[in-house]
Amino acid sequence: MPININDNLRNLRMRERYSMEDVAEIIGVSRQSVAKWENGESLPDIEKCVKLSKLYKVTLDELVNETINIADDDE
């Protein structure tokens, strides 16, 4: 099963209604880094993954191994 962290990061950001700039400021990276993660051009390091999982209130396992859709919280 492929890791779809980039899709999860995009979907979670949209679900929480954060801009890329918001996430970048909270996590302590550039907006370009967030864009690269969401576009699958690069991956966040483990420390950033921990911050992202806390920000989005998901486990690391969910962030990396699950498929998270925008509608997941609407059910």
Residue frames as a rotation matrix with the C-alpha (Angstrom) as fourth column:
MET 1
0.580 0.815 0.000 0.00
0.815 -0.580 0.000 0.00
0.000 0.000 -1.000 0.00
PRO 2
-0.212 -0.696 0.686 1.51
0.636 -0.632 -0.444 3.35
0.742 0.342 0.576 -1.02
ILE 3
-0.379 0.022 -0.925 1.99
0.806 -0.483 -0.342 6.08
-0.454 -0.875 0.165 1.53
ASN 4
0.013 0.507 0.862 -0.40
0.787 -0.536 0.304 8.91
0.616 0.675 -0.406 0.72
ILE 5
-0.193 -0.123 -0.973 0.82
0.878 -0.465 -0.115 11.41
-0.438 -0.877 0.198 3.27
ASN 6
-0.980 -0.198 0.002 0.66
0.177 -0.873 0.455 14.21
-0.089 0.446 0.891 0.68
ASP 7
-0.398 0.908 0.128 -3.06
0.171 -0.064 0.983 13.63
0.901 0.413 -0.130 0.08
ASN 8
0.184 0.447 -0.876 -3.69
0.928 0.215 0.305 13.37
0.324 -0.868 -0.375 3.81
LEU 9
-0.588 -0.472 -0.657 -1.85
0.679 -0.729 -0.084 16.63
-0.439 -0.495 0.750 4.49
ARG 10
-0.933 0.292 0.209 -3.88
-0.060 -0.702 0.710 18.44
0.354 0.650 0.673 1.83
ASN 11
-0.128 0.963 -0.239 -7.19
0.330 0.268 0.905 16.95
0.935 0.037 -0.352 2.98
LEU 12
0.036 0.095 -0.995 -6.53
0.998 0.045 0.041 17.64
0.048 -0.994 -0.093 6.65
ARG 13
-0.863 -0.382 -0.331 -5.51
0.397 -0.917 0.023 21.23
-0.312 -0.112 0.943 5.94
MET 14
-0.739 0.647 0.187 -8.65
-0.153 -0.432 0.889 21.78
0.656 0.628 0.419 3.90
ARG 15
0.012 0.762 -0.647 -10.81
0.663 0.479 0.576 20.08
0.749 -0.436 -0.500 6.53
GLU 16
-0.038 -0.121 -0.992 -9.44
0.952 -0.306 0.001 22.42
-0.303 -0.944 0.127 9.21
ARG 17
0.803 0.406 0.436 -9.70
0.565 -0.751 -0.342 25.41
0.188 0.521 -0.832 6.83
TYR 18
0.341 -0.797 -0.499 -6.04
0.205 -0.455 0.867 26.37
-0.917 -0.398 0.008 7.19
SER 19
0.900 -0.243 -0.361 -4.13
-0.427 -0.327 -0.843 28.08
0.087 0.913 -0.398 4.42
MET 20
0.560 -0.792 -0.244 -0.67
0.589 0.588 -0.554 26.82
0.582 0.167 0.796 3.51
GLU 21
-0.168 -0.608 0.776 0.68
-0.154 -0.762 -0.629 29.95
0.974 -0.225 0.035 5.15
ASP 22
0.522 0.444 0.729 -1.18
-0.785 -0.084 0.613 29.14
0.334 -0.892 0.304 8.38
VAL 23
0.984 -0.141 -0.112 0.28
0.166 0.952 0.259 25.63
0.070 -0.273 0.959 8.53
ALA 24
0.262 -0.949 0.174 3.76
0.499 -0.021 -0.867 26.87
0.826 0.314 0.468 7.66
GLU 25
-0.064 -0.256 0.965 3.69
-0.549 -0.798 -0.248 29.42
0.833 -0.546 -0.089 10.47
ILE 26
0.721 0.428 0.545 2.36
-0.687 0.337 0.644 26.95
0.092 -0.839 0.537 13.05
ILE 27
0.935 -0.353 -0.017 4.82
0.353 0.936 0.010 24.19
0.012 -0.015 1.000 12.11
GLY 28
0.524 -0.766 -0.372 7.77
-0.205 -0.538 0.818 26.54
-0.826 -0.352 -0.439 11.62
VAL 29
-0.328 -0.576 0.749 8.53
0.688 0.398 0.607 25.99
-0.648 0.714 0.265 7.93
SER 30
-0.838 0.031 -0.545 8.08
-0.348 -0.799 0.490 27.90
-0.420 0.600 0.680 4.69
ARG 31
0.253 0.962 -0.105 4.88
-0.613 0.075 -0.786 27.87
-0.748 0.263 0.609 2.68
GLN 32
0.134 -0.303 -0.943 6.92
-0.940 0.263 -0.218 26.31
0.314 0.916 -0.250 -0.10
SER 33
-0.885 -0.447 0.130 7.73
-0.462 0.808 -0.365 23.33
0.058 -0.383 -0.922 2.17
VAL 34
-0.331 0.855 0.398 4.04
-0.252 0.326 -0.911 22.78
-0.909 -0.402 0.108 2.85
ALA 35
0.462 0.488 -0.741 3.32
-0.814 -0.099 -0.573 22.98
-0.353 0.867 0.352 -0.89
LYS 36
-0.330 -0.674 -0.661 6.07
-0.839 0.530 -0.122 20.44
0.433 0.514 -0.741 -1.66
TRP 37
-0.870 0.078 0.486 4.70
-0.263 0.761 -0.593 18.03
-0.416 -0.644 -0.642 0.97
GLU 38
0.029 0.996 0.089 1.17
-0.289 0.094 -0.953 18.32
-0.957 0.002 0.290 -0.43
ASN 39
0.528 0.110 -0.842 2.39
-0.842 -0.064 -0.536 17.92
-0.113 0.992 0.059 -4.02
GLY 40
0.940 -0.156 0.304 4.44
0.119 0.983 0.138 14.83
-0.320 -0.094 0.943 -3.16
GLU 41
0.672 -0.735 0.087 7.72
-0.182 -0.278 -0.943 16.51
0.718 0.619 -0.320 -4.06
SER 42
-0.578 -0.813 0.076 9.18
-0.302 0.127 -0.945 15.95
0.758 -0.569 -0.319 -0.59
LEU 43
0.308 0.633 -0.710 8.22
0.502 0.526 0.687 14.52
0.808 -0.568 -0.155 2.79
PRO 44
0.541 -0.110 0.834 8.21
-0.638 -0.700 0.321 16.21
0.548 -0.706 -0.449 6.20
ASP 45
-0.572 -0.759 -0.309 10.76
-0.280 0.535 -0.797 14.90
0.771 -0.370 -0.519 8.67
ILE 46
-0.291 0.480 -0.827 9.57
0.689 0.706 0.167 12.98
0.664 -0.521 -0.536 11.72
GLU 47
-0.764 -0.007 -0.645 9.58
0.537 -0.560 -0.630 16.05
-0.357 -0.828 0.432 13.98
LYS 48
-0.826 0.492 -0.275 7.35
-0.562 -0.755 0.337 17.91
-0.042 0.433 0.900 11.54
CYS 49
-0.448 0.673 -0.588 5.09
-0.011 0.653 0.757 14.85
0.894 0.346 -0.285 11.23
VAL 50
-0.517 0.230 -0.825 4.62
0.846 0.280 -0.453 14.87
0.127 -0.932 -0.339 15.00
LYS 51
-0.835 0.192 -0.516 3.70
0.008 -0.933 -0.361 18.58
-0.550 -0.305 0.777 14.92
LEU 52
-0.718 0.576 -0.391 1.35
-0.585 -0.195 0.787 18.00
0.377 0.793 0.478 11.99
SER 53
-0.457 0.565 -0.687 -0.38
0.426 0.817 0.389 15.08
0.781 -0.115 -0.614 13.69
LYS 54
-0.592 0.221 -0.775 -0.95
0.738 -0.240 -0.631 17.20
-0.325 -0.945 -0.021 16.80
LEU 55
-0.876 0.244 -0.415 -2.18
-0.334 -0.929 0.159 20.15
-0.347 0.279 0.896 14.74
TYR 56
-0.489 0.687 -0.537 -4.68
-0.662 0.108 0.742 17.99
0.568 0.719 0.402 12.87
LYS 57
-0.129 0.429 0.894 -5.56
-0.918 0.290 -0.271 15.81
-0.375 -0.856 0.356 15.90
VAL 58
0.840 0.251 -0.480 -4.67
-0.429 0.849 -0.307 12.51
0.331 0.464 0.822 14.20
THR 59
0.654 -0.655 0.379 -2.14
0.013 0.510 0.860 9.84
-0.757 -0.557 0.342 15.10
LEU 60
-0.245 -0.827 -0.505 1.12
-0.732 -0.184 0.656 9.47
-0.636 0.531 -0.561 13.22
ASP 61
-0.719 0.023 0.694 -0.15
0.276 0.926 0.256 6.14
-0.637 0.376 -0.673 11.95
GLU 62
0.363 0.920 0.149 -3.30
0.617 -0.117 -0.778 7.78
-0.698 0.375 -0.610 10.58
LEU 63
0.484 -0.232 -0.844 -1.29
-0.450 -0.893 -0.013 10.58
-0.751 0.386 -0.537 9.01
VAL 64
-0.445 -0.831 -0.335 1.05
-0.765 0.158 0.624 8.19
-0.465 0.534 -0.706 7.20
ASN 65
-0.969 -0.111 0.220 -0.87
-0.037 0.949 0.314 4.95
-0.244 0.296 -0.924 6.67
GLU 66
-0.209 0.969 0.131 -4.57
0.593 0.232 -0.771 5.81
-0.778 -0.084 -0.623 6.47
THR 67
-0.664 0.159 0.731 -6.55
0.590 -0.490 0.642 7.48
0.460 0.857 0.231 3.74
ILE 68
-0.443 0.470 -0.763 -8.06
0.578 -0.501 -0.644 10.59
-0.685 -0.727 -0.050 5.25
ASN 69
-0.374 0.435 0.819 -10.83
0.789 -0.315 0.527 12.25
0.488 0.843 -0.225 3.28
ILE 70
-0.852 0.085 0.516 -12.25
-0.203 -0.963 -0.176 15.70
0.482 -0.255 0.838 3.88
ALA 71
0.045 0.997 0.066 -15.66
-0.592 -0.027 0.806 14.17
0.805 -0.075 0.588 4.68
ASP 72
-0.441 -0.271 -0.856 -14.28
0.330 0.838 -0.435 11.88
0.835 -0.474 -0.279 7.44
ASP 73
-0.978 0.036 -0.207 -15.47
0.186 -0.309 -0.933 14.21
-0.097 -0.950 0.296 10.24
ASP 74
-0.598 0.796 -0.091 -18.89
-0.783 -0.556 0.278 14.78
0.171 0.237 0.956 8.65
GLU 75
-0.294 0.478 -0.827 -20.04
-0.122 0.840 0.529 11.20
0.948 0.257 -0.189 9.18
